[in-house]
Each structure stands twice: as structure tokens, then as C-alpha cells.
Amino acid sequence: MSDPVPTPDALVQQGVAAFNAGDPAGAEKFFRSALAAAPGDLRAVHGLGVILSQSGRKAEAIGFLAPYVEKGALLESLVLLGELYDETGDLARATLCFKAVLAQHPKHYAAAMRLAGIKDKSGDKPGARECYRAAMEGSPDDIVAAIKFTGANWTKDPEGAVAIMERLLNTVGAKDLEKRAQILETLVLQKEWWERMRRGLMPYHATDVSELFYKYALDLAKDYEQTNIKRLNGPNPKMARQALGYARFVLGDRLGAEPMMAPAPGETPRGNVLDNVRFQPSFYDELLRDQLPEITDTLPEMFLLTPLVHDPAGVVYLSCNYFYFIAFAEPMLVSLRDKAPGTPVHIHIMDATKEEAETAAAFCERLKPLRFAISVERPGLTANDMESRCYYHAVRFIRFYQHLLAYECPLWMMDVDALFNRDPAEMFAQLGGKDAAMRVRPGRFEPWNQFNACIVGASTRPASLEYFRLIAAYIGRFYRDKALRWGIDQLAMYGVYADMADRGQAPTLALLGEREIDYDYRDDGFVWCNSGLAKFRHLARIQNPASLPTADFDGNRFVEVFERTWKATQDILHHA
């Protein structure tokens, strides 16, 4: 007798068994055989779709699955097709798939989380929030969904966010050490911020340097430290050491935090700003010896294109590469001309050709009565990669120190992806008899997120000059070692301050608040700071003007004002 022909059901079961045994090629044969025997078998369709997807044949998987989905495939196949569309950039079709899944199962975890991510990317924050809510309600013990939802819903209900995370800490976190650490990482911050808000304090802007370290969530921070000590013998010791470093840092022990943040003996560098963490006094003893010639001796030549513009009230200092000058500095300068034409500005442009630098100067000439100066350097970093970004963002502090010496008047360094909403004279006056001005952020784990570099004011007082010299020296050391990492500028700002404080030589600080560094776009805010998707959409538009429609305001006041300012900038450029 001949062997019996396997039924489609048997072939599907053999395919599943082969897949689970790590034999995707064998599984594919069984699923195709099942489809040959029973065209349209939805289990075989899904199995083959999974095989094609996981083997990297995503276009083939989409082409195979789409007709079956239209005829009513398994729900899992509809989710899979949506994921494939999402991963290949077809967000419109992905959205349709996930909406169809949620129409059948409103709290389907995978579909809700994926759709939330798409809405986040498209700038639909309310829509993302509701999808995260559905995912969390469908899987109430899933900490990823809870963290995403509480973050998205924070401004609407901070107390509720804390309550959700506290429940998870006492349920899921009581049984699983790894998840406890993950929950605490979010809860410690949320608790500190919420308690500050309850007391009428700004959650994201410190009013005193002492607010850097945890006060209201201190018990949770200590719990986080002890949890990570226990994790050192667990499955993720490297991550546990890093988290333990954060815990010790926020508990005020930065010297004990540094060895936890650094690679363990035999480990390779982490490849991020942790490689630049230095808190030991011996490191700062070396920096004390670095004067300007040693700090700048390996940097490219810098030269003035136009004369300096001294002003005892203060000079705005902008530093960027030429691409950012076109994309952001030009409209920012237009906003400065409109709000405070008497405020002088110094623009330091990196990697601008001779022709580009002359074009920049000609544009600034058209903004009179605005007074301006331009300096240029050419490090030759034309690629849009991390090395370039790190250089532009970090070395600007060295150039800032050089120009602070040259100007002999207060300088205010600002990120260029912002707009002036009002005359900054009142903000400048806050520097007063202080050495430096900046935003300091309370309730942050990372030492490079304590002092914020988006707006930094510097006086010419001796302690200010020493502070900015040491920041420049810190950055210069790592530049010479070809080891600049993203975030080293803010790390150096904090580290130098802390070491100077230990030596009794700390500069006095004027701490900037939500009016000076305004992400909420208040009528009385001084500098409106860009944030989120709108910035990257604009960069893409500059790179390829035909690639994007006019920006979607979506209620975002910054985008609306930026678009008007951008149009005014183009009118100046094209009708001079």
C-alpha cells in the first residue's frame, strides 16, 4: 500500500513543529504544501506569512498576505500585515490594518501599541495616548504599555500616572526584580515631579542647584539603588551596573557613581556619553593646567568674516553648521530682528565654504538694523553622521569661551532651532551680578541631563571665565582623543560645576525658568524652543523641498509661527 497523503491540517501541524524546532526552510515547504492541497487555508497563510517576514522577505510577505487579508484572513495575519507595512514605511496602510484589528478587539495589545507608535510619529499625541490606554487596559500588568501611557498622559493626569506605576511596583514589581527596576526607573522621576507640582514648584526647572538630587522621591531612589545591587548577579549585570551608577548619582554620590557608569574591566567602551563621564578630582587637576593654546591647538583655524559687535547688555551667540544656518538660524535671526532689532548677534558657522559664508553675511546685511558678526571654521565634517553632530554641538563651547574672552561683555549662547517671542533684554538682566545663567533640571537620572545647554549666559567675571575655560578644557581633552560623545557638553557643564563647588570656587548661577526656555509657547515666553516631529519634518523639507507638504500645525503654536517666519525668510532671500 502507498503511504496516505497528509491532510492539510497535518501539513500545517508539521509546519508549526518545524518552525518551533528552528527549521524555517522545512516549515515553509510544509505550509506551501498545505496551501497546494487546500488553497486559502488561513492557518497555512499565516504560517507562510510569518516565515517570509522573519526571513527578511518583507515585500514578498506583503504581496502574499494582502489578498488573503482582503478576503478575511486570521486576525493575527491582519496584525502581521500591519506590522510589515509599518516596518516598510507604508504608514497609511499600516494604520488601516491596525484600525481593522481594533474594530474587532478594541484592546488588542499589539495593534494598539503599533498604532500608538504610528500616531506618535505623525504628531497625533492625543490619538497615541488613547491607543496606549487601550493597550494598557488590555494588558494591565504590561509595564511597557503602562510606561508609554503614563508618559503620554502625564500633562493631563500626573497623579493618575503615579498611581498606575505604584500599583505595578506593588504587584508585578514585587515578583520580578528586572521589572521592578524598570518600573522604578519611571516611577522615581514621575513621583519627584508630581510632588514638586503639588508644592507649586516647576517640575522641569530647578530654582536652586540643591534641587538636582531627589528630595520627594528619596525612598524610591534608595529602593532603585538596592534593586540594582541585587540585579548585579542577574541576567543583565552590565545594565544593572549602569543603573546602579544612576541611582548613586541621584542620591548625591557622584564619585561612587562613576565606576558603575564606566565599562567594567575587560569591557569595551559603551559608545555613548557614559564614556565621557569623569568626576574624580584628579581629572580636574589636569584640566586646571589646560590654557587656551592647549585647548585649541588641534582645532581647525577660526577666522572672523565681519567685526565683533560689543554690547554691555549682552550679545546673542549662535553656532551651527551651514545646513542648520539655512534651516533654523535664518528664521531665528528674522524673529530677533522683529522682536529686538537692537540686540546684537554673533553667528559662528562651521563647515561653510567661502561662498556660503559670504551668502550668510549678505543675508544678515538685509536684516538691518540688526547688528551682527560672523566667524567661520572648517573642520571638514560634511557627512550627516554622529561624528559631525558631536563636533558641532560640543566644540561650540570651546568657540564660545574664545569669543567670551574676545568680547569682554556678556554672551548668551542659544540653540538655533528656536524663535524669539519677545525682546530678551529682561532675560539678559537676570544675569545681573551672577557668573552664569542656564536651566537646571531637577529629577533627572543622567549627569548629562542636569545642566541644560539650550540657553547659556556667561558674564566676564573671573569665576565665569574659569568655569567656561574648564568646560572647554573638558571637551578639548576628549576631542584630542577622538572620543567626543553626544551629550558631553551638558556633562561637562555639570561636572565642572560640581568639582568647582567641592573646591569652594563654584560660579554663582542665575537659573532660567519656563519663560526663558519656553516649550509651552506662552505669550510672555522669551525664547520659544523647537521640539518633536516638526523639527525633523522641516529638515527633510530643506533637504528635498518637494518631499513634504506645508507643515501640519495640529494646534502647535510654534509650528504656526515658525511657518510664518520661514515664509518671511524666503521673501527676504528671494526679493532682496
C-alpha positions in Angstrom: 0.0 0.0 0.0 1.1 3.5 -0.7 1.6 6.0 2.2 -1.5 8.1 2.9 -1.4 11.6 1.6 -1.0 14.1 4.5 -4.1 16.2 5.1 -3.8 20.0 5.0 -4.3 20.0 8.8 -1.4 17.6 9.3 0.8 19.6 7.0 0.1 22.8 8.9 0.9 21.0 12.2 4.2 19.7 10.7 5.0 23.3 9.5 4.4 24.6 13.0 6.6 21.9 14.5 9.4 22.6 12.0 9.2 26.3 12.8 9.4 25.7 16.5 12.3 23.4 16.0 14.3 26.1 14.3 13.8 24.9 10.7 12.2 27.7 8.8 13.0 26.3 5.4 11.3 23.0 6.3 8.3 24.9 7.8 8.0 26.9 4.5 7.7 23.6 2.5 5.0 22.2 4.7 3.0 25.5 4.6 3.2 25.7 0.8 2.2 22.0 0.6 -0.8 22.7 2.8 -1.8 25.6 0.5 -1.4 23.5 -2.6 -3.7 20.9 -1.0 -6.2 23.4 0.4 -5.9 26.9 -1.3 -6.9 29.6 1.2 -6.2 27.6 4.4 -5.9 30.6 6.7 -3.5 28.8 9.2 -1.1 28.0 6.3 -1.4 31.5 5.0 -0.4 32.9 8.4 2.4 30.5 8.9 3.9 31.2 5.5 3.5 35.0 6.1 5.5 34.6 9.3 8.2 32.7 7.6 8.5 35.2 4.8 8.6 38.1 7.2 11.1 36.7 9.6 13.4 35.7 6.7 13.6 39.3 5.6 11.4 38.9 2.5 9.0 41.6 3.6 7.9 42.8 0.2 7.1 39.2 -0.8 5.3 38.7 2.5 3.2 41.8 1.9 2.3 40.7 -1.7 1.4 37.3 -0.4 -0.7 38.3 2.6 -2.6 41.3 1.2 -5.1 39.4 -1.0 -5.9 36.9 1.8 -6.4 39.7 4.3 -8.9 41.4 2.0 -10.8 38.1 1.9 -10.9 37.8 5.6 -7.7 36.3 7.0 -7.0 35.4 10.6 -6.7 38.4 12.9 -3.1 37.5 13.5 -2.4 37.8 9.8 -4.0 41.3 9.7 -1.7 42.3 12.6 1.3 40.8 10.8 0.4 42.7 7.6 0.1 45.9 9.5 3.5 45.4 11.1 5.0 44.7 7.7 3.5 47.9 6.3 4.8 49.8 9.4 8.3 48.4 9.0 8.5 49.3 5.3 7.2 52.8 5.8 3.6 52.5 4.4 2.0 54.1 7.5 -1.3 54.7 5.8 -1.9 51.0 5.0 -0.5 50.0 8.4 -3.0 52.3 10.1 -5.9 50.7 8.2 -4.8 47.2 9.3 -4.5 48.1 12.9 -7.7 50.0 13.0 -9.4 47.0 11.5 -8.0 44.8 14.2 -9.1 47.2 16.9 -12.6 47.4 15.4 -12.9 43.7 16.3 -10.8 43.7 19.5 -10.6 47.3 20.9 -7.9 46.4 23.4 -5.7 44.2 21.2 -2.2 44.8 22.6 0.0 44.5 19.6 -2.3 46.5 17.3 -2.9 49.2 19.9 0.8 49.6 20.6 1.8 49.7 16.9 -1.0 52.2 16.1 0.1 54.4 19.0 3.7 54.4 17.7 2.4 55.5 14.2 0.3 58.3 15.7 3.3 59.4 17.8 5.5 59.6 14.7 2.8 61.5 12.9 2.4 64.0 15.7 -1.0 62.9 16.8 -0.3 62.9 20.6 -4.0 62.6 21.7 -4.5 59.6 19.3 -1.3 57.9 20.6 -2.4 58.4 24.2 -5.7 56.7 23.6 -4.1 53.8 21.8 -1.6 53.3 24.7 -4.6 53.4 27.1 -6.3 50.6 25.1 -3.1 48.5 25.2 -2.7 49.1 28.9 -6.3 48.2 29.6 -6.0 45.1 27.5 -2.8 44.0 29.3 -3.0 45.8 32.7 0.2 44.1 34.0 2.3 45.0 31.0 4.8 47.6 32.1 5.8 48.8 28.6 2.2 49.8 27.9 1.9 51.5 31.3 5.1 53.4 30.9 4.1 54.6 27.4 0.6 55.6 28.6 1.6 57.4 31.7 4.2 59.3 29.7 1.6 60.3 27.0 -1.0 61.2 29.7 1.4 62.9 32.1 0.4 66.5 31.4 -3.3 65.6 31.7 -3.2 63.5 34.9 0.2 63.3 36.7 -1.3 62.0 39.9 -3.0 59.2 38.0 0.2 58.3 36.2 2.0 57.9 39.6 -0.9 55.8 40.9 -0.6 53.4 37.9 3.1 52.9 38.3 2.8 52.5 42.1 0.3 49.7 41.6 2.6 47.9 39.2 5.5 48.3 41.6 3.5 46.6 44.3 2.2 43.8 42.0 4.5 43.0 39.1 7.5 44.6 40.7 7.1 42.5 43.8 7.6 39.3 41.9 10.2 40.2 39.2 13.4 42.1 40.0 14.1 43.1 36.4 10.7 44.5 36.0 10.9 46.2 39.4 14.0 48.1 38.2 12.2 49.1 35.0 9.1 50.3 36.9 11.2 52.3 39.4 13.2 54.0 36.6 10.0 55.7 35.5 8.2 56.0 38.9 11.1 57.7 40.7 11.1 60.6 38.2 7.3 60.8 38.0 7.0 60.9 41.8 9.6 63.6 42.2 7.9 65.8 39.5 4.4 65.2 40.9 5.4 66.1 44.4 7.1 69.3 43.1 3.9 70.2 41.2 1.9 69.7 44.4 4.1 72.2 46.2 3.8 74.8 43.4 7.3 74.2 42.1 8.2 73.9 38.4 8.6 70.2 37.6 11.2 70.7 34.9 13.1 73.8 36.1 15.0 74.0 39.3 15.0 77.2 41.3 18.2 76.2 43.3 21.1 73.9 42.5 20.2 71.8 45.6 17.1 70.5 43.7 19.3 68.4 41.4 19.1 65.5 43.7 16.0 63.6 44.8 14.1 65.1 47.8 10.5 64.0 47.5 11.1 60.5 45.9 14.1 59.8 48.0 12.8 56.4 49.4 12.0 55.3 45.8 15.5 56.3 44.7 17.0 54.2 47.5 14.8 51.3 46.5 16.1 51.7 42.9 19.7 51.6 44.3 19.1 48.4 46.3 17.1 46.8 43.4 20.1 47.3 41.1 22.6 46.0 43.6 20.5 42.7 43.6 20.5 42.7 39.8 24.3 42.6 39.6 24.1 38.8 39.9 21.2 38.5 37.5 20.9 38.1 33.7 21.8 41.7 32.8 24.8 42.7 35.0 26.0 45.3 32.6 22.7 47.2 32.6 22.4 46.7 36.3 25.8 48.4 36.9 24.8 51.3 34.7 21.5 51.7 36.5 23.3 51.5 39.9 25.5 54.3 38.7 22.4 56.4 38.0 21.0 55.6 41.4 24.1 56.5 43.3 24.4 59.7 41.3 20.9 60.9 42.1 21.5 60.0 45.7 24.4 62.5 45.7 27.3 60.1 45.4 28.8 61.1 42.0 32.3 59.7 42.9 30.7 56.3 43.7 28.6 56.5 40.5 31.5 57.0 38.1 32.9 53.4 38.3 29.4 52.0 37.8 28.9 54.0 34.7 32.3 53.2 33.2 32.9 49.9 31.5 33.9 47.1 33.8 37.4 45.7 33.5 37.6 43.9 30.1 34.5 45.5 28.7 34.6 47.6 25.6 33.6 51.3 25.8 29.9 51.8 25.8 30.0 54.0 22.7 27.9 56.8 24.3 28.3 59.7 26.7 29.0 57.3 29.6 32.5 57.0 28.0 32.9 60.8 28.8 31.9 60.7 32.5 34.6 62.0 34.7 34.1 63.0 38.3 37.4 62.2 40.1 39.3 65.2 41.3 42.5 64.0 39.6 40.8 64.6 36.2 40.0 68.2 37.1 43.5 68.7 38.4 44.7 68.0 34.8 42.1 70.4 33.4 43.3 73.2 35.6 46.6 73.1 33.7 45.0 73.5 30.3 45.1 77.0 29.0 43.6 78.2 25.7 46.6 77.2 23.5 46.5 73.6 24.7 42.7 73.5 24.4 42.6 74.8 20.8 45.9 73.6 19.3 44.4 70.7 17.4 41.2 72.5 16.3 40.9 74.0 12.7 41.6 77.6 12.1 38.9 80.1 13.1 38.6 83.5 11.5 36.3 86.5 11.6 34.3 87.3 8.5 32.8 90.5 10.0 33.9 92.6 13.0 32.7 91.9 16.6 29.7 93.7 18.0 30.3 94.5 21.6 27.3 95.5 23.9 27.4 95.7 27.7 23.8 94.4 27.8 24.7 91.2 26.1 25.3 89.5 22.7 23.3 86.6 21.4 25.8 83.8 20.3 24.6 81.2 17.7 26.8 78.3 16.5 25.9 75.7 13.9 26.9 74.2 10.6 25.8 75.9 7.3 22.9 73.5 6.8 21.4 74.4 10.2 22.1 78.1 9.4 19.8 77.8 6.4 17.2 75.7 8.1 16.9 77.4 11.5 19.3 80.2 12.1 17.9 82.4 9.3 14.3 82.3 10.6 15.6 82.8 14.2 17.5 85.9 13.1 14.4 87.2 11.4 12.5 86.7 14.7 15.2 88.6 16.5 15.1 91.4 14.1 11.3 91.6 14.5 11.3 91.4 18.3 14.5 93.1 19.3 16.4 94.7 16.4 18.8 96.4 18.9 20.2 93.1 20.2 23.5 92.2 18.6 24.2 88.7 17.5 27.4 86.7 16.8 27.0 83.8 14.4 29.7 81.1 14.3 29.3 78.9 11.2 31.0 75.5 10.9 31.9 74.0 7.5 30.6 76.8 5.3 32.5 77.3 2.1 33.8 80.8 1.2 30.7 81.3 -1.0 28.3 80.1 1.7 29.8 82.3 4.3 29.5 85.3 2.0 25.9 84.3 1.3 25.2 84.2 5.1 26.8 87.6 5.6 24.7 89.0 2.7 21.5 87.7 4.3 22.4 89.2 7.7 23.0 92.6 5.9 19.4 92.5 4.7 18.2 92.3 8.4 19.4 95.8 9.3 19.1 97.5 11.8 20.1 94.1 13.4 23.8 94.2 14.2 25.8 91.0 13.6 29.2 89.4 13.4 30.2 86.2 11.7 33.1 83.8 12.4 33.8 80.6 10.4 35.7 77.4 10.9 36.0 74.4 8.6 36.6 71.0 10.3 35.6 69.3 7.1 32.8 67.2 8.6 30.3 67.3 5.8 28.6 64.0 6.4 25.4 64.0 8.4 26.7 61.5 11.0 27.2 61.3 14.7 30.8 62.4 14.5 29.7 65.6 12.8 26.9 66.2 15.3 29.1 65.6 18.3 31.7 68.0 17.0 29.3 70.8 16.1 27.4 70.5 19.4 30.4 70.2 21.7 33.2 72.3 20.1 30.8 75.3 20.1 31.5 75.6 23.8 35.2 76.0 23.1 34.5 78.7 20.5 32.1 80.3 22.9 34.8 80.6 25.5 37.2 82.1 22.9 34.6 84.7 21.9 33.8 85.4 25.6 37.4 86.4 26.0 37.4 88.4 22.9 34.1 90.3 23.5 34.7 91.2 27.2 30.9 91.5 27.6 28.2 89.0 28.4 27.4 86.3 25.8 24.3 84.3 25.5 24.7 81.0 23.6 21.4 79.6 22.2 20.4 76.6 20.1 19.4 77.9 16.7 16.3 75.8 16.3 14.2 78.3 18.2 12.5 81.6 17.8 12.5 84.9 19.8 9.0 85.6 21.0 9.9 88.9 22.8 12.9 91.2 23.5 15.4 89.1 25.5 16.6 92.2 27.5 14.7 91.3 30.6 16.1 87.7 30.4 19.6 89.2 29.9 19.1 91.3 33.0 18.7 88.1 35.2 22.5 87.5 34.8 22.9 90.7 36.9 25.7 90.1 39.4 25.8 86.3 38.7 28.6 84.5 36.9 26.5 82.3 34.6 22.9 81.6 33.6 21.3 78.4 32.5 18.4 76.0 33.0 19.0 73.3 35.7 16.7 70.3 35.6 15.5 68.6 38.8 14.7 64.9 39.0 17.0 63.5 36.3 18.9 60.3 36.5 21.7 61.1 34.0 24.5 63.6 34.9 24.4 64.9 31.3 20.8 65.9 31.8 21.3 68.1 34.8 22.5 71.3 33.3 20.8 72.3 30.1 22.8 73.8 27.2 19.9 75.2 25.0 20.4 78.7 26.5 23.6 79.6 28.4 24.5 83.1 29.6 28.1 84.0 30.6 29.4 87.1 32.3 33.0 88.2 32.2 33.5 87.8 35.9 36.6 85.8 36.9 34.6 82.7 38.1 32.6 82.7 34.9 35.7 82.8 32.8 37.2 80.0 34.8 34.0 77.9 34.6 33.8 78.2 30.8 37.6 77.6 30.4 37.3 74.3 32.3 34.2 73.3 30.2 36.2 74.0 27.1 39.2 72.0 28.5 36.9 69.0 29.4 35.6 68.9 25.8 39.0 69.6 24.3 40.5 66.5 26.1 38.0 64.2 24.6 38.3 65.9 21.2 42.0 65.3 21.1 41.4 61.6 22.0 38.8 61.4 19.2 36.2 60.3 21.8 33.5 63.0 21.7 30.1 61.6 22.5 26.7 63.2 22.2 25.8 65.0 25.4 29.4 65.7 26.5 28.6 69.5 26.6 26.0 69.2 29.3 28.0 66.6 31.1 31.0 69.0 31.2 28.7 71.8 32.4 27.6 69.7 35.4 31.0 68.0 36.1 33.0 71.2 36.1 30.4 73.0 38.3 30.4 70.1 40.9 34.2 70.0 41.1 34.5 73.8 41.5 31.9 73.6 44.2 33.9 70.9 46.0 36.9 73.3 45.9 34.8 76.2 47.2 35.1 78.0 43.9 31.7 77.4 42.2 30.4 80.1 39.9 27.1 81.8 41.0 24.2 80.8 38.8 21.1 82.5 37.6 18.6 79.7 37.0 16.3 80.1 34.0 12.7 79.0 34.1 9.8 78.2 31.8 9.5 81.8 30.5 13.1 81.9 29.3 13.3 78.4 27.9 9.7 78.0 26.7 8.5 74.7 25.3 4.8 75.6 26.1 4.8 78.7 23.8 3.5 81.2 26.3 2.6 84.7 25.3 5.2 86.0 27.8 7.9 83.5 26.9 11.2 84.9 25.7 12.6 82.1 23.5 10.3 79.5 22.0 12.2 76.3 21.7 11.5 73.8 19.0 10.7 70.2 19.8 9.5 67.0 18.3 8.5 65.9 14.8 8.1 69.4 13.4 11.8 70.0 13.5 12.7 66.8 11.6 9.9 67.4 9.0 11.4 70.8 8.4 14.9 69.4 8.0 13.5 66.9 5.5 11.8 69.7 3.6 15.1 71.6 3.3 16.9 68.6 2.0 14.2 67.8 -0.5 11.8 70.7 -1.0 9.3 68.6 -3.0 9.2 65.8 -0.4 6.7 67.3 2.1 3.6 69.5 2.1 3.3 72.6 4.2 3.7 71.7 7.8 0.6 70.5 9.7 0.1 72.9 12.6 -2.1 70.5 14.6 -2.6 73.2 17.2 1.1 73.7 17.6 1.7 77.4 18.1 5.4 77.1 17.4 4.9 75.4 14.0 2.4 78.1 13.0 4.7 81.0 14.0 7.8 79.2 12.5 6.0 78.8 9.2 5.2 82.5 9.0 8.8 83.3 9.9 10.1 80.8 7.4 8.0 82.4 4.7 9.3 85.9 5.7 12.8 84.5 5.5 12.2 83.2 2.0 10.8 86.5 0.9 13.9 88.3 2.2 16.2 85.8 0.3 14.3 86.0 -3.0 13.3 89.6 -3.1 16.4 91.4 -1.9 
